[in-house]
Amino acid sequence: MSTATVGYDLLVGPLLIGVILNALAFGVCFMQLVTYALSGFSDRWMIIVLIVWVYAIDAFQVGSSVSMLWKYVVTNFANPQALQSAPWEYASLPIFSALASVPIQHYMAYRIFRFSRKPFFFGLVSILSLAQAATGCVSAYLGLTNTTIASHVNIIPVADAWLACGVACDTTITVLLIYYLSKSRTGFERTDSIIARICRTTVEAAVPVTILCILDLSFLTSTPNNNLHYMFALPVGRLYTNTLMSTLNERKVLRSHLENSTPNRGGISLNAMNPTSSRFQRSPAQVHIAVEQAVDVQMDSIKSTKSTKASPIGDEKYYVMPC
């Protein structure tokens, strides 16, 4: 890559936009963390460790991206030759993405296992996730050992493999979650509305990650001589964090829906026939048939003054299972 053949706008401009988008995405994730902290969840220590881990990675990566931009546009403001070099903040991006995405992808794989009870799918997602991490680390290593931007063109095949594995893993997770959630439909309006909400949350959280990975892969492959792909590469890790926190915070909304929803109207009522003679006429007897349906909603307990067990309302019974 040469500044003589590529304009400054395509070298520094995408980096500036990427850093801004990265900071905005981190701000959204921080608000998700505040919501989680105020919701009163009593999660297991493994979930707490996962949250602390991904936010530590995110904070460090956001800081390193600002440091990279500072070196390019402030420290070397009057030194165009600095654009020919690749600082460690530039080349180490795949490592930070892998450190953030792998534990979250395995958490989602565990949720798939809880729904499907099939270890094969957990293993499939795990293999794709670890392959993504391995190729990402190799890409970062090659970038750190080749300190010039021009030499990074040779790393593109490895970087393409890293992004392709990420897209495959995220797509597999989304498809499997939606499939097994859809299979959990019972025909009861309240249960199906909860399942539909979980499916919608899954799609809303996963689709942006997949889109950014595809855009990153497309621009890196088609325009390797500029930094356009960095606009999409920098915020990807924050979107993984947003996926995790959206999944965790949605539990409060679902539990509130369980506690406050109205009974279903699907019960069967049989009225006894009245005798023709008024002598024997009496109040009609009603027989209500209640149907109990077990549904694994996949929610953790919440500290509340209300009972943590969702009592059956109407004609369904819910078993609230921990994630």
Backbone bond lengths (Angstrom), bond angles and torsions (degrees), N, CA, C in turn:
res aa  C-N    CA-C-N  psi(-1)  N-CA   C-N-CA  omega(-1)  CA-C   N-CA-C  phi
1 M - - - 1.453 - - 1.515 108.55 -
2 S 1.281 118.25 130.96 1.457 122.49 -177.74 1.510 109.56 -129.43
3 T 1.335 115.44 139.13 1.454 119.57 178.35 1.509 112.07 -68.46
4 A 1.363 116.47 -17.25 1.463 119.76 178.30 1.510 111.29 -74.28
5 T 1.326 116.55 -32.11 1.462 121.00 -177.79 1.522 112.46 -98.84
6 V 1.324 117.45 -22.49 1.460 121.95 -179.57 1.522 108.12 -119.21
7 G 1.321 116.59 129.83 1.456 120.24 -178.49 1.514 112.27 -68.18
8 Y 1.341 114.82 156.40 1.456 119.80 178.45 1.524 111.75 -60.33
9 D 1.326 115.96 -30.55 1.458 118.86 -177.69 1.517 112.02 -63.46
10 L 1.343 117.90 -32.39 1.465 121.37 179.60 1.524 112.50 -87.76
11 L 1.319 117.27 -7.26 1.460 121.04 177.14 1.526 111.30 -98.75
12 V 1.315 116.51 -51.94 1.461 120.88 -176.50 1.530 111.71 -91.36
13 G 1.334 117.00 -35.52 1.462 120.38 -177.93 1.519 113.98 -55.23
14 P 1.347 119.43 -51.78 1.463 119.84 178.80 1.524 113.16 -61.43
15 L 1.335 117.19 -34.46 1.463 119.58 177.27 1.525 110.73 -63.76
16 L 1.332 116.21 -42.70 1.465 120.14 179.02 1.525 110.94 -62.84
17 I 1.331 116.73 -46.26 1.471 120.17 179.40 1.527 110.56 -63.63
18 G 1.336 116.62 -42.04 1.456 120.09 179.57 1.515 112.79 -62.09
19 V 1.333 117.34 -41.78 1.467 120.68 178.89 1.527 110.73 -65.02
20 I 1.330 116.95 -40.75 1.469 120.14 178.54 1.528 110.78 -64.27
21 L 1.331 117.12 -46.71 1.471 120.34 178.60 1.522 111.13 -62.93
22 N 1.321 116.35 -37.39 1.459 120.89 178.63 1.525 110.89 -62.96
23 A 1.330 116.19 -43.87 1.463 120.04 179.03 1.529 111.34 -66.30
24 L 1.332 117.25 -40.12 1.465 120.40 177.84 1.525 111.16 -63.55
25 A 1.334 116.55 -42.94 1.463 120.04 178.43 1.523 111.14 -63.30
26 F 1.324 116.59 -37.99 1.467 119.67 177.54 1.525 110.59 -65.87
27 G 1.335 117.03 -35.79 1.455 119.87 175.83 1.521 112.24 -62.65
28 V 1.333 116.57 -41.01 1.470 120.38 176.12 1.523 110.44 -62.49
29 C 1.326 116.81 -43.31 1.466 120.82 178.41 1.526 111.30 -63.11
30 F 1.331 116.53 -37.03 1.467 119.70 178.37 1.525 110.81 -64.37
31 M 1.319 117.71 -39.95 1.457 120.44 176.57 1.527 111.01 -65.40
32 Q 1.324 116.76 -35.03 1.468 120.18 174.33 1.527 110.32 -62.31
33 L 1.329 116.19 -39.48 1.467 120.21 178.61 1.525 110.87 -65.29
34 V 1.328 117.49 -40.68 1.462 120.89 177.23 1.527 110.35 -62.15
35 T 1.324 116.46 -43.76 1.468 120.43 177.44 1.518 111.30 -60.10
36 Y 1.324 116.31 -42.29 1.467 120.77 178.61 1.525 110.76 -62.82
37 A 1.341 116.73 -43.94 1.461 120.42 -177.64 1.525 111.90 -65.45
38 L 1.327 117.26 -33.14 1.463 121.32 -178.07 1.523 113.21 -86.62
39 S 1.320 117.40 -6.83 1.468 120.65 -175.94 1.513 113.21 -83.88
40 G 1.325 117.80 -14.19 1.459 120.11 177.44 1.504 115.01 75.63
41 F 1.333 118.48 29.92 1.456 120.54 177.70 1.528 110.20 -70.87
42 S 1.303 116.35 145.08 1.468 121.71 174.88 1.521 108.12 -116.67
43 D 1.314 115.80 69.34 1.457 121.43 -176.38 1.518 111.27 -79.09
44 R 1.317 114.51 161.11 1.455 120.54 176.09 1.516 110.48 -68.04
45 W 1.322 115.10 162.28 1.463 120.25 -174.87 1.524 111.67 -63.46
46 M 1.335 117.60 -28.65 1.462 119.26 -179.91 1.532 111.41 -65.26
47 I 1.325 116.84 -38.07 1.462 120.08 177.67 1.524 110.17 -67.30
48 I 1.323 116.93 -41.01 1.464 120.66 179.15 1.523 110.43 -62.54
49 V 1.330 116.71 -43.94 1.468 120.39 178.89 1.527 110.37 -62.29
50 L 1.331 117.09 -41.19 1.465 120.80 178.71 1.528 110.99 -61.16
51 I 1.324 116.79 -43.83 1.468 120.21 179.84 1.524 110.92 -63.69
52 V 1.337 116.60 -46.38 1.469 119.89 179.45 1.522 110.39 -60.96
53 W 1.330 116.38 -40.53 1.469 120.74 -178.59 1.528 111.77 -62.15
54 V 1.320 116.71 -51.93 1.467 118.98 -175.30 1.529 111.70 -67.16
55 Y 1.326 117.39 -33.75 1.464 118.39 178.69 1.524 111.55 -73.88
56 A 1.316 117.53 -32.16 1.467 119.53 174.71 1.526 110.40 -65.65
57 I 1.333 116.68 -42.86 1.467 120.68 177.23 1.522 110.43 -62.82
58 D 1.319 116.55 -44.58 1.468 120.28 -178.67 1.527 111.59 -62.00
59 A 1.331 116.27 -45.89 1.463 119.58 -178.55 1.527 111.06 -62.53
60 F 1.334 116.17 -41.99 1.465 119.24 179.74 1.523 111.06 -66.42
61 Q 1.332 116.72 -40.48 1.459 119.70 -178.18 1.528 111.65 -68.86
62 V 1.325 117.10 -38.31 1.463 119.86 176.60 1.524 110.05 -63.25
63 G 1.330 116.76 -43.12 1.455 119.95 177.89 1.517 112.98 -63.21
64 S 1.340 116.77 -40.43 1.468 120.02 179.84 1.526 111.47 -68.68
65 S 1.334 117.73 -33.35 1.468 119.27 177.96 1.526 111.08 -68.43
66 V 1.324 117.01 -37.33 1.466 120.17 175.71 1.528 110.10 -65.56
67 S 1.335 116.48 -39.14 1.470 120.42 177.29 1.529 111.19 -62.28
68 M 1.340 116.87 -41.22 1.462 120.61 177.83 1.520 111.07 -61.93
69 L 1.325 117.05 -45.73 1.461 120.27 179.77 1.529 111.03 -64.02
70 W 1.323 116.38 -37.82 1.466 120.39 178.60 1.525 110.99 -61.38
71 K 1.318 116.70 -42.03 1.468 120.24 -179.97 1.521 111.28 -63.60
72 Y 1.326 116.44 -37.83 1.458 119.92 -176.87 1.528 112.58 -75.56
73 V 1.331 117.77 -45.07 1.468 119.86 -168.73 1.525 113.92 -104.56
74 V 1.332 118.50 -11.73 1.463 120.56 -179.71 1.522 110.88 -115.07
75 T 1.337 115.67 -61.88 1.465 118.80 -178.27 1.520 111.79 -59.98
76 N 1.336 117.02 -41.85 1.465 121.98 -178.42 1.525 111.03 -110.69
77 F 1.324 115.55 41.77 1.466 120.04 -177.55 1.533 111.84 -58.45
78 A 1.313 118.00 -42.04 1.472 121.81 -177.56 1.524 111.80 -104.82
79 N 1.332 115.77 24.00 1.468 120.09 -177.67 1.527 109.52 -127.60
80 P 1.332 118.51 83.67 1.469 121.17 -178.72 1.523 113.47 -60.51
81 Q 1.322 117.41 -24.83 1.459 119.65 -179.39 1.533 112.08 -65.46
82 A 1.326 116.64 -19.96 1.463 119.35 179.09 1.522 111.86 -64.83
83 L 1.343 116.30 -22.19 1.459 119.65 178.66 1.519 112.28 -70.24
84 Q 1.334 117.12 -12.06 1.460 120.67 178.96 1.525 112.07 -82.31
85 S 1.315 117.22 -14.91 1.464 120.87 -177.56 1.527 110.18 -101.82
86 A 1.322 114.65 157.75 1.464 121.13 -179.68 1.522 108.98 -120.50
87 P 1.319 119.18 104.20 1.467 120.87 177.80 1.524 110.78 -66.47
88 W 1.320 115.68 166.11 1.463 119.26 -176.39 1.532 111.52 -62.30
89 E 1.325 117.83 -29.53 1.464 120.04 178.77 1.528 111.32 -64.44
90 Y 1.323 116.19 -31.72 1.464 121.53 -179.91 1.525 110.74 -72.87
91 A 1.334 116.21 -43.92 1.466 120.29 -172.25 1.527 113.44 -83.78
92 S 1.327 117.53 -21.26 1.470 120.05 -173.71 1.524 113.46 -88.60
93 L 1.312 118.23 4.22 1.469 121.08 -178.29 1.528 113.40 -54.24
94 P 1.356 120.34 -44.38 1.471 118.91 -179.59 1.524 113.78 -59.98
95 I 1.343 117.31 -31.35 1.463 119.54 179.63 1.526 110.30 -65.80
96 F 1.324 117.19 -46.06 1.463 120.55 179.95 1.527 111.14 -63.94
97 S 1.321 116.87 -38.84 1.467 119.86 177.99 1.523 111.09 -63.54
98 A 1.334 116.24 -40.87 1.463 120.08 179.53 1.525 111.41 -67.49
99 L 1.334 117.26 -42.31 1.463 120.71 -179.64 1.524 111.67 -63.04
100 A 1.325 117.19 -31.24 1.464 120.69 179.37 1.521 112.35 -84.24
101 S 1.327 117.17 -38.11 1.466 120.22 -171.42 1.522 113.42 -82.00
102 V 1.332 117.92 -37.47 1.472 120.24 -173.34 1.530 112.25 -59.80
103 P 1.343 121.33 -51.60 1.468 118.75 179.38 1.521 113.47 -63.37
104 I 1.338 117.15 -35.04 1.467 119.66 179.29 1.523 110.54 -68.92
105 Q 1.322 117.36 -40.84 1.461 120.55 177.94 1.523 111.20 -64.48
106 H 1.320 117.76 -36.27 1.465 119.76 177.13 1.532 111.19 -71.05
107 Y 1.316 117.44 -32.61 1.461 119.85 174.29 1.526 110.42 -63.06
108 M 1.329 116.55 -43.52 1.458 120.27 177.17 1.530 111.14 -66.00
109 A 1.331 116.47 -36.10 1.465 119.80 176.83 1.526 110.92 -63.16
110 Y 1.327 116.29 -36.89 1.463 119.95 177.03 1.529 110.92 -65.34
111 R 1.324 116.84 -38.90 1.467 119.88 176.90 1.531 110.59 -63.03
112 I 1.327 116.06 -39.91 1.466 119.55 177.14 1.520 110.08 -62.40
113 F 1.322 116.58 -41.24 1.468 120.16 178.34 1.523 111.13 -62.90
114 R 1.341 117.26 -38.27 1.456 120.16 178.72 1.524 111.67 -64.02
115 F 1.317 117.34 -34.80 1.460 121.23 178.54 1.525 111.78 -77.66
116 S 1.335 116.28 -45.11 1.464 120.28 -170.90 1.518 113.73 -90.68
117 R 1.347 117.03 -27.15 1.465 122.27 -173.70 1.524 111.73 59.91
118 K 1.329 116.24 28.87 1.461 121.10 -179.65 1.524 109.14 -120.92
119 P 1.338 118.19 109.72 1.469 120.63 -179.24 1.527 112.93 -62.10
120 F 1.336 117.12 -21.82 1.463 119.84 -178.00 1.525 111.24 -58.87
121 F 1.324 116.83 -43.98 1.460 119.96 -177.63 1.525 111.40 -68.61
122 F 1.324 116.50 -36.48 1.468 118.84 175.04 1.521 110.11 -62.11
123 G 1.335 116.09 -42.97 1.460 119.65 178.27 1.517 112.55 -64.85
124 L 1.338 116.94 -38.00 1.467 120.29 179.54 1.525 111.27 -62.95
125 V 1.329 116.26 -48.59 1.466 120.00 179.34 1.521 110.39 -64.14
126 S 1.323 116.52 -39.45 1.467 120.05 179.98 1.523 111.50 -63.22
127 I 1.318 117.47 -41.94 1.471 120.87 179.41 1.522 110.58 -63.82
128 L 1.328 116.78 -45.64 1.466 119.85 178.84 1.528 111.32 -62.89
129 S 1.325 116.52 -40.23 1.460 120.32 -179.75 1.525 111.38 -65.96
130 L 1.326 116.72 -45.00 1.465 120.12 179.81 1.525 111.25 -68.58
131 A 1.333 116.99 -34.39 1.470 119.62 175.69 1.524 110.49 -64.27
132 Q 1.327 116.04 -40.31 1.465 119.92 175.94 1.523 110.45 -60.76
133 A 1.338 116.95 -45.18 1.463 120.27 -179.24 1.524 111.45 -64.33
134 A 1.331 116.51 -41.67 1.467 119.98 -178.50 1.523 111.43 -64.40
135 T 1.321 116.80 -48.20 1.470 119.46 179.70 1.529 111.34 -66.66
136 G 1.332 116.88 -33.17 1.458 119.53 176.49 1.517 112.18 -65.94
137 C 1.331 116.57 -41.54 1.470 119.87 178.42 1.525 111.25 -66.73
138 V 1.334 117.23 -38.75 1.467 120.08 176.70 1.521 110.09 -63.65
139 S 1.332 116.47 -42.67 1.460 120.29 178.38 1.522 111.03 -61.22
140 A 1.327 117.13 -42.95 1.463 120.33 178.85 1.524 111.47 -66.18
141 Y 1.318 117.04 -40.02 1.472 120.14 179.00 1.526 110.85 -61.90
142 L 1.325 116.48 -44.96 1.468 119.71 178.39 1.528 110.90 -64.18
143 G 1.328 116.55 -36.06 1.456 119.30 178.33 1.518 112.73 -69.03
144 L 1.332 117.12 -36.04 1.461 120.74 179.96 1.521 112.44 -73.74
145 T 1.323 116.57 -29.11 1.471 119.73 179.48 1.520 112.32 -87.46
146 N 1.322 117.66 -15.03 1.467 121.86 175.04 1.522 106.99 -114.29
147 T 1.302 116.49 97.69 1.463 121.32 -167.56 1.519 114.53 -84.12
148 T 1.322 118.26 0.02 1.462 120.08 177.85 1.523 109.97 -103.05
149 I 1.329 115.97 144.28 1.460 121.10 -179.92 1.526 110.97 -62.13
150 A 1.337 116.94 -36.71 1.468 120.61 -177.87 1.518 111.37 -61.34
151 S 1.337 116.95 -35.42 1.464 120.00 -178.85 1.519 112.33 -73.73
152 H 1.323 118.01 -13.87 1.462 120.54 -178.65 1.522 112.50 -72.35
153 V 1.326 116.99 -14.46 1.465 119.74 176.67 1.523 110.31 -61.51
154 N 1.318 116.89 -31.76 1.464 120.79 -179.82 1.528 112.59 -72.84
155 I 1.313 116.61 -13.66 1.468 120.73 -178.12 1.526 111.34 -89.74
156 I 1.313 117.33 -9.56 1.466 121.31 -173.25 1.533 113.10 -55.64
157 P 1.350 120.91 -42.68 1.473 118.42 178.89 1.528 113.35 -58.11
158 V 1.337 116.92 -40.68 1.469 119.79 178.43 1.527 110.44 -68.54
159 A 1.335 116.19 -40.98 1.464 119.60 178.37 1.526 111.32 -64.45
160 D 1.329 116.72 -37.20 1.467 120.07 176.43 1.526 110.87 -62.67
161 A 1.332 116.41 -41.19 1.467 119.84 178.16 1.526 110.77 -63.51
162 W 1.326 116.26 -39.72 1.467 120.69 178.08 1.531 110.99 -61.13
163 L 1.312 117.29 -48.44 1.461 120.86 -178.75 1.523 111.80 -68.91
164 A 1.337 117.14 -36.97 1.467 120.43 179.34 1.526 110.65 -64.78
165 C 1.326 117.07 -41.76 1.470 120.23 177.20 1.527 110.62 -63.50
166 G 1.338 116.62 -37.85 1.457 119.53 178.07 1.516 112.34 -64.78
167 V 1.328 116.72 -43.61 1.469 120.47 178.32 1.525 110.37 -63.25
168 A 1.335 117.06 -43.48 1.466 120.88 -179.93 1.523 111.11 -62.61
169 C 1.328 116.85 -42.08 1.468 120.58 -179.49 1.525 111.12 -66.22
170 D 1.318 117.34 -47.70 1.467 120.53 -178.60 1.525 111.67 -64.75
171 T 1.325 116.87 -39.54 1.463 120.14 178.69 1.523 110.91 -65.85
172 T 1.329 116.62 -41.59 1.467 120.72 178.61 1.521 111.04 -61.43
173 I 1.324 116.81 -44.01 1.463 120.75 179.24 1.529 110.71 -61.05
174 T 1.317 116.87 -47.03 1.463 120.74 -177.84 1.523 111.66 -63.08
175 V 1.328 116.68 -46.36 1.466 120.69 -177.84 1.526 110.88 -64.22
176 L 1.329 117.69 -44.71 1.461 120.66 -178.14 1.524 111.48 -66.64
177 L 1.326 117.62 -41.47 1.461 119.74 178.81 1.524 111.35 -62.19
178 I 1.323 116.47 -46.47 1.465 119.72 -179.38 1.527 110.55 -65.01
179 Y 1.330 116.99 -39.22 1.465 120.62 -178.96 1.527 111.10 -62.39
180 Y 1.323 117.21 -49.67 1.460 119.47 -176.07 1.523 111.95 -75.63
181 L 1.312 117.87 -28.81 1.457 118.92 172.68 1.527 110.91 -66.91
182 S 1.325 116.48 -40.34 1.465 120.15 178.69 1.524 111.13 -65.02
183 K 1.326 116.96 -35.11 1.462 120.28 178.06 1.522 111.97 -68.04
184 S 1.333 117.13 -18.91 1.459 120.90 -178.63 1.521 113.00 -81.78
185 R 1.322 117.65 -1.99 1.464 120.08 179.98 1.527 109.92 -61.05
186 T 1.335 115.45 139.10 1.458 120.96 -174.59 1.520 113.43 -112.04
187 G 1.329 117.36 -15.59 1.456 119.96 -174.62 1.508 112.90 97.42
188 F 1.346 117.39 -13.48 1.450 120.98 175.60 1.524 109.19 -84.29
189 E 1.311 116.22 136.41 1.467 120.81 -173.01 1.516 111.89 -60.91
190 R 1.321 117.29 -44.60 1.458 119.96 -175.72 1.521 111.13 -67.76
191 T 1.323 116.50 -44.94 1.461 119.98 179.06 1.517 111.34 -62.29
192 D 1.317 116.15 -45.92 1.468 119.70 -178.15 1.524 111.97 -65.79
193 S 1.337 117.46 -32.67 1.464 118.99 178.06 1.519 111.07 -67.87
194 I 1.328 117.09 -35.39 1.467 120.50 176.97 1.518 110.39 -67.55
195 I 1.329 116.47 -44.58 1.462 120.15 179.03 1.523 110.49 -62.90
196 A 1.330 116.78 -40.45 1.467 119.98 178.11 1.522 111.11 -62.78
197 R 1.319 116.74 -36.90 1.471 119.73 178.79 1.524 110.80 -67.38
198 I 1.337 117.35 -40.39 1.465 120.26 177.74 1.521 110.12 -63.37
199 C 1.331 116.88 -42.61 1.472 120.35 177.80 1.519 110.96 -61.05
200 R 1.326 116.60 -42.80 1.463 119.95 -179.58 1.525 111.03 -64.36
201 T 1.327 117.04 -41.20 1.462 120.19 178.06 1.516 111.25 -64.46
202 T 1.334 116.49 -39.74 1.463 120.46 178.79 1.517 111.28 -61.54
203 V 1.327 115.96 -45.11 1.468 119.88 -179.35 1.526 110.68 -66.76
204 E 1.334 116.57 -45.74 1.467 120.02 -177.62 1.521 112.00 -61.82
205 A 1.330 117.30 -32.37 1.461 120.07 -179.10 1.519 112.57 -83.33
206 A 1.335 117.32 -32.37 1.463 120.37 -173.37 1.521 113.23 -88.96
207 V 1.321 117.38 -33.95 1.466 119.93 -175.35 1.526 112.90 -61.45
208 P 1.345 120.99 -44.94 1.471 118.87 178.77 1.520 113.65 -58.68
209 V 1.336 117.30 -37.95 1.468 120.15 178.27 1.519 110.30 -62.49
210 T 1.323 116.22 -46.96 1.462 120.49 -179.06 1.524 111.33 -63.33
211 I 1.332 116.64 -41.56 1.469 119.99 -179.60 1.524 110.76 -63.11
212 L 1.324 117.50 -44.96 1.464 120.10 -179.68 1.524 111.47 -64.36
213 C 1.334 117.10 -39.26 1.472 119.80 177.95 1.527 110.93 -63.95
214 I 1.324 116.97 -41.05 1.467 120.30 179.12 1.527 110.33 -65.85
215 L 1.329 117.74 -42.57 1.465 120.77 178.05 1.524 111.32 -64.54
216 D 1.314 116.34 -41.28 1.464 120.09 177.18 1.520 110.76 -60.43
217 L 1.331 116.35 -46.26 1.464 121.02 178.82 1.524 111.28 -62.58
218 S 1.317 117.10 -42.50 1.468 120.95 -177.54 1.528 111.75 -65.64
219 F 1.326 117.09 -47.52 1.469 119.90 -177.89 1.526 111.80 -71.17
220 L 1.330 117.23 -35.21 1.464 119.25 178.19 1.515 111.13 -64.86
221 T 1.331 116.95 -37.65 1.464 120.86 -178.45 1.524 111.92 -78.09
222 S 1.329 116.99 -40.67 1.470 119.95 -174.33 1.526 113.31 -85.31
223 T 1.324 117.75 -30.22 1.479 120.67 -179.06 1.527 109.69 -130.63
224 P 1.328 117.61 70.85 1.470 120.02 -176.23 1.522 114.12 -74.01
225 N 1.324 118.47 -10.54 1.465 121.07 -175.33 1.522 114.01 -93.45
226 N 1.320 117.11 11.15 1.464 119.70 175.36 1.530 108.81 -141.63
227 N 1.315 115.82 -176.28 1.472 121.01 -175.36 1.526 113.14 -107.28
228 L 1.327 117.30 23.68 1.461 119.10 -178.77 1.530 112.03 -59.31
229 H 1.324 116.88 -34.78 1.465 119.44 -178.40 1.524 112.14 -65.62
230 Y 1.337 117.36 -22.28 1.464 120.07 -178.11 1.526 112.32 -68.91
231 M 1.319 118.02 -21.90 1.465 120.21 175.77 1.522 110.95 -60.48
232 F 1.320 116.69 -32.32 1.463 121.71 -177.13 1.523 112.19 -99.71
233 A 1.337 117.30 -25.51 1.462 120.39 -177.12 1.528 112.02 -73.26
234 L 1.322 117.55 -38.85 1.467 120.20 -175.37 1.532 113.76 -63.71
235 P 1.347 120.96 -45.69 1.471 119.56 -175.52 1.525 114.89 -80.66
236 V 1.334 118.88 -4.61 1.468 119.90 -173.25 1.521 111.58 -59.73
237 G 1.323 117.10 -44.78 1.460 119.88 -178.75 1.513 112.89 -59.59
238 R 1.347 117.55 -35.88 1.460 120.86 179.84 1.522 110.53 -69.08
239 L 1.329 116.96 -32.03 1.466 119.49 179.31 1.522 111.32 -70.41
240 Y 1.335 117.47 -30.28 1.466 119.37 172.82 1.529 110.13 -62.50
241 T 1.327 116.08 -42.87 1.464 119.86 177.64 1.522 110.85 -62.90
242 N 1.321 116.80 -40.59 1.462 120.49 177.88 1.523 111.27 -62.74
243 T 1.332 117.03 -36.99 1.466 120.53 176.73 1.520 110.94 -61.11
244 L 1.328 116.34 -46.25 1.463 120.81 179.39 1.523 111.15 -61.52
245 M 1.324 117.52 -49.26 1.458 120.62 -175.29 1.526 111.84 -70.16
246 S 1.320 117.68 -33.77 1.468 120.08 175.80 1.520 110.46 -62.71
247 T 1.329 115.99 -40.50 1.459 120.51 178.67 1.520 111.28 -64.38
248 L 1.329 117.08 -42.67 1.462 120.59 -178.40 1.530 111.48 -71.41
249 N 1.317 117.38 -43.14 1.466 120.23 -176.90 1.521 112.91 -71.90
250 E 1.322 117.29 -23.35 1.463 120.44 -178.98 1.522 111.54 -65.53
251 R 1.331 117.55 -21.87 1.462 120.38 -177.20 1.521 112.23 -61.39
252 K 1.325 117.06 -36.28 1.464 119.47 179.91 1.521 110.97 -65.08
253 V 1.321 116.60 -40.99 1.464 120.59 178.95 1.524 110.08 -64.34
254 L 1.329 116.56 -42.03 1.462 120.08 -179.26 1.521 111.25 -66.10
255 R 1.323 116.90 -41.58 1.463 118.95 179.43 1.530 110.75 -66.25
256 S 1.321 116.93 -38.95 1.461 119.76 176.71 1.527 110.69 -62.33
257 H 1.329 115.60 -37.89 1.466 119.82 178.01 1.522 110.34 -65.38
258 L 1.334 117.25 -38.29 1.460 120.98 178.82 1.522 111.31 -65.29
259 E 1.331 116.61 -41.25 1.458 120.12 -174.25 1.526 112.79 -77.45
260 N 1.334 117.01 -28.10 1.461 120.27 -172.87 1.516 114.55 -107.44
261 S 1.340 117.27 -6.10 1.459 118.82 -176.34 1.512 110.32 -71.42
262 T 1.322 115.44 155.56 1.456 121.68 -179.67 1.507 109.77 -85.52
263 P 1.322 118.40 156.80 1.457 120.40 179.90 1.512 111.68 -62.06
264 N 1.334 114.63 152.93 1.460 120.01 175.18 1.522 109.86 -69.89
265 R 1.288 114.89 157.12 1.471 120.18 179.87 1.519 111.31 -105.53
266 G 1.324 115.05 23.90 1.447 117.37 -175.44 1.514 113.68 -94.85
267 G 1.348 118.68 5.70 1.442 120.44 -179.69 1.518 111.74 -67.19
268 I 1.325 115.87 157.76 1.462 120.97 -178.30 1.524 108.45 -104.42
269 S 1.286 117.05 128.07 1.461 121.98 179.75 1.523 108.95 -119.55
270 L 1.348 115.52 125.62 1.463 120.93 -179.32 1.522 108.30 -113.66
271 N 1.312 117.29 119.16 1.463 122.00 178.18 1.526 109.26 -93.73
272 A 1.321 114.22 130.28 1.463 118.41 177.78 1.524 109.43 -69.16
273 M 1.327 115.52 144.60 1.466 119.86 -179.53 1.520 109.26 -73.72
274 N 1.345 116.04 137.57 1.457 120.54 178.58 1.526 109.93 -80.16
275 P 1.327 117.81 138.84 1.467 119.24 174.92 1.524 110.42 -64.53
276 T 1.295 115.93 152.07 1.470 120.10 -179.34 1.515 111.48 -69.28
277 S 1.331 116.80 -30.74 1.459 119.35 -179.43 1.518 109.68 -83.06
278 S 1.354 116.48 133.96 1.458 120.07 -179.94 1.514 111.68 -68.21
279 R 1.377 116.89 -19.25 1.454 119.63 178.19 1.512 110.53 -61.76
280 F 1.300 114.37 -40.02 1.461 118.67 -174.91 1.537 111.80 -98.92
281 Q 1.360 115.88 9.63 1.462 117.57 -178.44 1.529 109.50 -71.38
282 R 1.286 116.00 137.66 1.454 121.24 -179.48 1.524 108.79 -145.88
283 S 1.291 114.97 171.17 1.472 119.71 -178.90 1.516 109.91 -62.89
284 P 1.302 115.86 137.36 1.470 118.24 -179.91 1.522 110.96 -65.21
285 A 1.300 114.14 135.36 1.475 119.99 177.24 1.514 109.20 -87.71
286 Q 1.297 115.92 144.06 1.458 121.43 -179.74 1.521 109.56 -120.73
287 V 1.290 113.53 136.21 1.461 120.56 177.85 1.518 107.66 -117.36
288 H 1.324 117.67 121.26 1.458 122.30 179.25 1.519 109.03 -107.52
289 I 1.276 114.44 127.83 1.465 120.56 178.62 1.519 108.00 -102.81
290 A 1.306 116.46 116.39 1.473 120.81 179.63 1.516 109.23 -99.60
291 V 1.283 115.61 132.64 1.464 122.07 179.86 1.514 108.43 -109.75
292 E 1.320 117.45 124.95 1.450 121.09 178.35 1.517 109.64 -97.93
293 Q 1.305 115.67 132.56 1.470 121.36 -178.25 1.519 108.43 -129.86
294 A 1.320 117.13 122.63 1.465 121.41 178.16 1.512 109.65 -85.92
295 V 1.317 115.75 127.55 1.461 121.52 -178.88 1.516 108.72 -131.35
296 D 1.331 117.36 125.20 1.456 122.32 176.08 1.516 108.21 -86.99
297 V 1.341 116.98 102.99 1.454 121.57 -174.10 1.513 111.97 -87.20
298 Q 1.343 118.29 -15.31 1.462 122.40 178.08 1.520 112.18 61.53
299 M 1.339 117.41 61.89 1.453 120.71 177.13 1.521 108.62 -132.17
300 D 1.312 116.02 148.67 1.447 121.69 175.44 1.523 109.56 -86.97
301 S 1.313 114.37 165.49 1.454 119.21 179.01 1.511 110.44 -73.52
302 I 1.336 115.99 154.05 1.452 122.61 -179.83 1.522 107.75 -126.11
303 K 1.313 116.06 135.87 1.449 120.09 175.81 1.519 108.78 -66.93
304 S 1.299 116.69 117.99 1.458 119.54 -176.77 1.506 108.86 -155.53
305 T 1.311 116.50 159.44 1.447 120.39 175.91 1.503 111.00 -75.34
306 K 1.333 115.71 -17.59 1.461 119.66 178.10 1.510 109.62 -82.43
307 S 1.307 115.37 164.27 1.455 119.80 177.35 1.498 110.24 -65.50
308 T 1.342 116.52 141.88 1.458 120.14 -179.44 1.502 111.75 -79.53
309 K 1.291 117.64 -11.06 1.461 119.87 176.64 1.519 108.48 -95.77
310 A 1.308 115.10 126.46 1.464 119.62 179.57 1.512 108.98 -78.26
311 S 1.302 117.05 110.44 1.446 120.36 -178.79 1.503 110.13 -74.42
312 P 1.345 116.58 150.85 1.459 119.20 -178.72 1.515 111.49 -66.00
313 I 1.306 115.63 130.67 1.459 121.82 176.30 1.512 107.23 -119.27
314 G 1.296 117.18 123.84 1.456 118.14 -179.31 1.514 109.44 81.29
315 D 1.332 116.45 -122.02 1.450 120.20 -172.98 1.515 111.89 -123.65
316 E 1.339 119.06 33.53 1.448 120.87 176.62 1.517 108.62 -138.64
317 K 1.320 116.78 155.51 1.449 122.49 171.41 1.510 107.83 -126.08
318 Y 1.336 116.87 134.27 1.454 122.04 -177.19 1.522 108.74 -111.86
319 Y 1.298 115.86 132.84 1.447 121.75 172.25 1.516 107.58 -107.54
320 V 1.323 117.01 109.96 1.457 120.94 -176.44 1.514 107.97 -86.54
321 M 1.324 116.51 112.59 1.454 122.83 -175.33 1.514 109.98 -101.56
322 P 1.329 117.96 144.43 1.466 119.89 177.07 1.500 111.51 -72.10
323 C 1.358 115.91 151.49 1.456 120.82 176.88 1.510 109.90 -73.56
